[in-house]
Amino acid sequence: MKAGDNRALMRAAVTAARDCAETMDGQAASLLEALPTVPMDAELRSTAATLCTALTDTAGRVSFELALLATEAGKPDADASDVVQRLVDLDATMMDALAPVAELADRLETAAERDESNERAFVLVIEAAGMLLQALEKARAATAALGAAKNQHSSDRADLV
């Protein structure tokens, strides 16, 4: 693998993670905006609002870390192993933040089965969860591609020794 290929994969992985963080922030903002007008159980509304705040916070922290990482990855002596590890850590951070979204969706589904008025809230959360999971999958795939390329490069160099 050439250094230029490695740089392109680094940029792609950082961009995919940034897109995921932006999607997380955008979906959290959309849900927070919709919550006051959507009929739903008061306890679930509070849980959803807390979850949205946590998603926004995580998106901000990840975006900050990605800005630092992008600067470091842009340097000629950037260590692909370090970039991969930091991206894996950021992907895990976003995954941890998304886990409660699935739990909330399950709780809203149960509430909607008991009372149809909760159905719109369930749909909003499940749609947001779908978008968030797609963005996370793209970020994880880009990180995996960088990791695989880095490992192949290391293997190729070992064969030369």
C-alpha positions, 0 to 999 in steps of 0.5 A: 500500500502506498503512503498516498493510499493510506492518507486517503483511507485516513481522511475517509475514515475521519470523514465518516466518523465526523459524518456520524457525529454530525448525524448524531447531533442532527437527529438529537436536535430533531428529536428534541424539537419534536418531543414537546409536540408529540403525544407520549408518556411523560416518563418516556418523554423525559428519558428521550430528552435526557438521551438526546442531550447525551447524544448531543454531548457525545457528538460534540466530544467526538467532533472535538477529538476528530478535529484533533485527529484530523490535524495529526493524521494530516502530518507526513509522519502520521502513525496509521496504527494510532489513527486506527486505534483512536478511530476505533475508540471514537466509534465505540464511544458513539456506539455506546451513546446509541445503545440507549436509543434502541432501549428507548425504541423498545420501550416506546414500542411497548407503550404504543402497543398499550396506547396508540397515541405513543406510536408517533414517538415510536416512529420518530425514535426508530427512524432516528435510530435507523439513520444513526446506525447507518452512519455508525456502520459507515464510520466503522467500515471506513475504520476497518478499511484503514485498519485492514490496509494498515495491517496489509502494509505491515504484512508486506513490509514483514515479507521484505525482511 
